[in-house]
């Protein structure tokens, strides 16, 4: 065979061999994960990885497109957990604030993480949000590439779901069928493995940071935050003339039934309040069960299902008192963030919260809210707020000032910049809508196909 034919065919054969080896590795990894993800789950992930598609998400910025080959960023965020609101607080809000400060930011699906290596993207920091370690995504090669490129690799998470030793502290885990519980614990182990493969961690609260530090990784607190849309909606709501309504509405914005044990912290006091104050109505929002003892108050219960973020804020604004109960002393609950306080504070609604460490740090007891550790303290705080409209207004106003001072993007972004090790941006400050256009291109590289 002529040498020139061999020279022409050899690259093709080598490329084919690489693809075959890659396919073999992925098939082997898929076989290992078949029980954890199920064949349908594996198929969904395969489609996402090959096509980069996923169902539309109302929280996701619309401007994140496919960057050019060799694009350079200040931060790349890879989202490993899409359900619910966590990605909004941990990724989209921070990306919005960083972009407004002039930083180049890209947000992507963790299932597409290998695109970073494939298209030779660069960044000062690569942030992996609540992701799991598995070779199915190509994470091993990406981590090697990131380190060779001088990226700081950061693991970000907002719940105590990265250490299997604390699995029993999660109420939902205790009530899971055995197979589902086993899968959840395996997910926790894979999150821990990826955390250990990173250079540092960023977390939403100090209790979580202390647990992460036990793994020998530096840990920094980047609080959950208030985004521009919430500020706009809150301003609109506050500017509207107050609606006339009868009685006092107490709201509990639980989200899911996993908060049953949390609600038990305030339930006896709330039942007592309902018995002694016929003007009080209770508004549980989300998927949440009330026991038979609530049947006598059915006419004063306003059940509402899941709401989009903007609608949730409007629903909070229609209440007079916000409840934020958590199981004190439970490691999982002690790590929960302050968002139930600061979102109610945005619309001037006072909160009564359990005395966990994050709430103790956020709330000046009796001034910007109330802290409760037992039934008597829950009852006393609720009584004070029910009996005095002026007290509710004063506490709500103090809560709003405290929330803006600590949880606005203006307060949180400098913390994020420091934790991620970002340099002063060289670009002019763009508007948040130009997020995807903030990428810079390294010289000498062609656009991605």
Secondary structure, DSSP 8 states (H G I E B T S, - for coil): --HHHHHHHHHHHHHHHHHHHHHHHHHHHHHHHHHHHHHHHHHHHHHHHHH------TTS-TT-----TTEEEEEEEEES--SSSHHIIIIIHHHHHHHHTT--EEEEEGGGTTHHHHTT-EEEEEEEES----GGGTHHHHHHHHHHTT-EEEEEESSS-S-GGGGGG-HHHHTS-HHHHHHHHHHHHHHHHHHHTSSEEEESSHHHHHHHHTTT-EEEE----B-HHHHHHHHHHHHS------SEEEEEEEESGGGHHHHHHHHHHHHHHHHH-TTEEEEEEES----GGGGGGGGGB--B----HHHHHHHHHT-SEEEE---TT-HHHHT--SHHHHHHHHTT-EEEEE--HHHHHH--BTTTBEEESSHHHHHHHHHHHHH-HHHHHHHHHHHHHHHHHHHBHHHHHHHHHHHHT----SS----GGGSGGG-EE-TT-----
